[in-house]
């Protein structure tokens, strides 16, 4: 993975990471699976495109494998892009120590 930018203003480095994911809203109907596409990822969270409007503060559980072991997160911000496409910033609910793991 390539670092998101060379000027580090964040606590955790962001990396470009494009992958389709499945997720469910929490709390909520865990039978309703939503689809998204990751844009970038860090130890603290990720940014992705989603195809359904959600709201800030909404919890989600990611059902897809990611390199940073993000399983649950909270929507920090959301922007409508075009049509039914939204860009979402997620903050990981639990930050797992990954210093012993190497980024792929």
WOMO-V865470 format. One record per residue. PSI is psi in whole degrees, -180 to 180 (NA if undefined). D_LAST is the distance of its C-alpha to the last C-alpha in Angstrom with 2 decimals. Layout:
<<PSI:D_LAST> <PSI:D_LAST>>
This chain:
<<150:6.57> <135:9.99> <146:11.81> <-43:14.51> <164:17.30> <-16:18.33> <112:20.98> <111:19.69> <-2:22.23> <161:20.20> <-36:19.48> <135:15.74> <136:13.72> <146:13.12> <138:10.45> <133:11.67> <109:10.55> <117:13.20> <143:13.75> <141:17.05> <158:17.71> <142:20.80> <161:22.30> <154:25.68> <143:27.74> <139:28.76> <159:31.48> <-169:32.62> <103:32.99> <-3:29.91> <-19:31.20> <108:30.57> <130:27.04> <158:25.84> <147:23.32> <172:21.06> <123:18.41> <149:15.68> <-52:15.89> <167:13.57> <152:12.10> <178:12.32> <-26:13.02> <-18:16.59> <-161:16.49> <166:15.91> <138:18.08> <165:19.07> <137:21.98> <164:24.31> <13:27.51> <142:29.74> <129:31.23> <-172:30.26> <156:31.32> <140:30.08> <-11:29.83> <134:29.07> <149:26.68> <154:24.21> <123:22.33> <126:19.23> <-1:19.50> <152:16.23> <130:12.93> <155:10.45> <-20:7.12> <13:9.66> <40:12.34> <117:14.82> <-41:17.84> <146:20.75> <169:21.35> <138:24.37> <119:25.19> <-36:25.95> <159:27.14> <137:27.75> <133:29.04> <129:30.79> <-67:29.59> <132:31.76> <-119:33.64> <22:31.72> <132:28.37> <143:27.24> <133:24.45> <137:23.49> <126:21.93> <140:20.83> <127:20.78> <135:19.13> <-36:22.06> <125:20.64> <117:18.19> <136:16.47> <113:15.75> <14:12.06> <-27:12.92> <-10:12.72> <147:9.15> <139:6.30> <139:3.82> <NA:0.00>>
